């Protein structure tokens, strides 16, 4: 059990620290570069925004600025991987994989090249940038690809760990990052392993499975539910593909009810992955919290999260309704 096994009052009673998840990636990439000289990086003219500047400043000879050419970005990454390097390629998620999915499919996944694709500024919390830049379909796109691993860290600390782990992973991977400050919900000692999910709060009445920025909201929701007499177990699922089937199934067999939560379309994302898995192995009543077949829009991050139902309040409402229906 991780050191994040929480009591139900932990988050509502405590002022949490906030940091953009992408900053953890920047630190992790620099650290990975220090550990292995084969780690290289390329960016599509968004070096500061994606936090790749830390690597560029430390290892200028191992960094390539591709420019606004996302198709070239991933094909260069595939070539570097074929030559024995460990490439990280970054852009906004709206452009990579949004603009270059076919090149990712053909040059990276089809050839099973260990390129680490970083999609930053994902979700509606990008805010005023609007629908064109609010990528809500990337998990769906990437988990459909054979050989691809898909990761959505819950905070900046986990993003740093995930980046270091990906440098040793040697498989095609995609990691999505948020732009805005996100609650820090883990510590340096909290375990992280690619392919693993973690129980952050134990419960017996239902299972809430969340990923990325929504894990914090799930933790808040678990406290709200506890005060209403519903004991919810919260699973943080940073690796969406491959799923940690054992952890998920063990929890769901205990609780018999499931809620998923993600800052992404409900179609094909974490909720889709969990639905597919449980539909084949252990069907139970389930509801998905996420964006429901809509594009984003311009606005303040907090306004958009409320508008699209991506808050603890909405998770709680959905969970209470599901619990009542299952009685």
Buried (B, 14 or more C-beta within 10 A) or exposed (E): EBEBEBEBEBBBEEEBEEBBBBBBBBBBBBBBBEEBEBBBBBBBBBBEBBBBBBBBEBBEEBBBEBEEBBBBBBBBBBBBBBEEBBBBBBBBBBBBBBBBBEBBBEBBBBEEBBBBBBBBBBBBBBBEBBBBBBBBBBBBBBBBBEBBBBBBBBBBBBBBBBBBBBBEBEBBBBBBBBBBBBBBBBEEEBEBEBBBBBBBBBBEBBBBBBBBBBBBBBBBBBBBBBEEEBBBBBBBBBBBBEBBEEBBBEBBEBBBBBBBBBBBBBBBBBBBBBBEBBEEEEEBEBBBBBBEEEEBBBBEBEEBBBBBBBBBBBBBBBBBEBBEEEE
